[in-house]
């Protein structure tokens, strides 16, 4: 079963790469490829797609969040915190996901990350 899923992801990647070759600024495809690359462990390729998406949509809070995740997975803590800060400034507010997102594990004990969580925490 795992091999089937891997083949499905490989197929999807090849498909979306072919679409992107024909339509280089297809925002949805750039975002999908970033996620597929990351799921397949191709962190550098995912990071490249995240950066490309930011160039295409600089005000997209989720794109900045995904960039933060790719940077954290690349062990670039300072850059990841900066991208996450930008995501929040642009309106990213999914506090619960930030708490559990494994892509951000590198940041979870960092004081600046904790401050961002306090800033976003829903008030009860």
C-alpha positions in Angstrom: 0.0 0.0 0.0 2.8 2.5 0.9 4.3 1.8 -2.5 1.0 2.6 -4.2 0.8 5.9 -2.4 4.3 6.7 -3.3 3.5 5.9 -7.0 0.4 8.1 -6.8 2.4 11.0 -5.4 5.1 10.5 -8.1 2.3 10.5 -10.7 0.8 13.6 -9.3 4.1 15.4 -9.2 4.9 14.5 -12.8 1.4 15.7 -13.8 1.6 19.0 -12.0 5.1 19.6 -13.1 3.9 19.2 -16.7 1.1 21.7 -16.1 3.6 24.2 -14.5 5.9 23.9 -17.5 3.0 25.0 -19.7 1.6 27.6 -17.3 4.5 28.8 -15.1 2.4 31.2 -12.9 -0.5 28.8 -12.2 -0.8 29.7 -8.5 -2.8 26.6 -7.5 -0.4 24.2 -9.1 2.6 25.9 -7.5 0.9 25.5 -4.1 0.0 21.8 -4.8 3.5 21.0 -5.9 5.0 22.6 -2.8 2.8 20.3 -0.7 3.5 17.2 -2.7 7.3 17.8 -2.7 7.2 18.2 1.1 5.1 15.1 1.6 7.6 13.2 -0.4 10.5 14.5 1.6 11.8 16.8 -1.2 12.1 19.7 1.2 14.4 21.8 -1.0 11.9 21.5 -3.9 9.0 22.3 -1.6 10.9 25.4 -0.3 11.5 26.5 -4.0 7.7 26.2 -4.7 6.9 28.1 -1.5 9.2 30.9 -2.5 7.7 31.0 -5.9 4.2 31.2 -4.5 5.3 34.2 -2.3 6.5 36.0 -5.4 3.2 35.3 -7.1 1.1 36.2 -4.1 3.1 38.3 -1.6 0.0 39.0 0.6 -1.0 35.4 0.9 -0.8 34.6 4.7 -1.0 30.8 4.1 1.8 30.9 1.6 4.0 32.6 4.2 3.0 30.0 6.8 3.9 27.2 4.3 7.2 29.0 3.7 7.9 29.0 7.4 7.2 25.3 7.5 9.6 24.6 4.7 12.3 26.8 6.3 11.8 25.0 9.6 12.1 21.6 7.9 15.3 22.9 6.3 16.6 23.8 9.8 16.6 27.5 9.1 15.1 28.7 12.4 15.6 32.4 12.1 14.2 32.5 8.5 11.3 30.3 9.6 10.4 32.6 12.5 10.6 35.6 10.1 8.2 33.9 7.6 5.9 32.9 10.4 5.9 36.4 11.8 5.0 37.7 8.3 2.2 35.1 7.9 0.7 36.4 11.2 1.0 40.0 10.2 -0.8 39.1 7.0 -3.7 37.5 8.9 -2.7 33.9 9.6 -4.7 32.9 12.7 -4.8 29.1 12.9 -3.5 28.8 16.5 -4.6 25.2 16.9 -2.7 24.0 13.8 0.4 26.0 14.8 0.4 24.1 18.1 0.3 20.7 16.5 2.0 21.2 13.1 5.0 18.8 13.0 6.7 20.9 10.4 7.2 23.6 13.0 8.8 21.3 15.7 12.1 23.0 15.3 10.5 26.3 16.5 8.1 25.1 19.2 10.4 25.8 22.2 11.8 29.1 20.8 10.7 32.1 22.8 9.6 34.1 19.7 7.4 31.2 18.6 5.9 31.1 22.1 5.2 34.8 21.9 3.5 34.4 18.6 1.3 31.7 20.1 0.4 34.0 23.0 -0.5 36.7 20.5 -2.8 34.3 18.6 -4.3 32.3 21.5 -8.1 32.6 21.5 -9.2 34.4 24.6 -11.6 32.5 26.8 
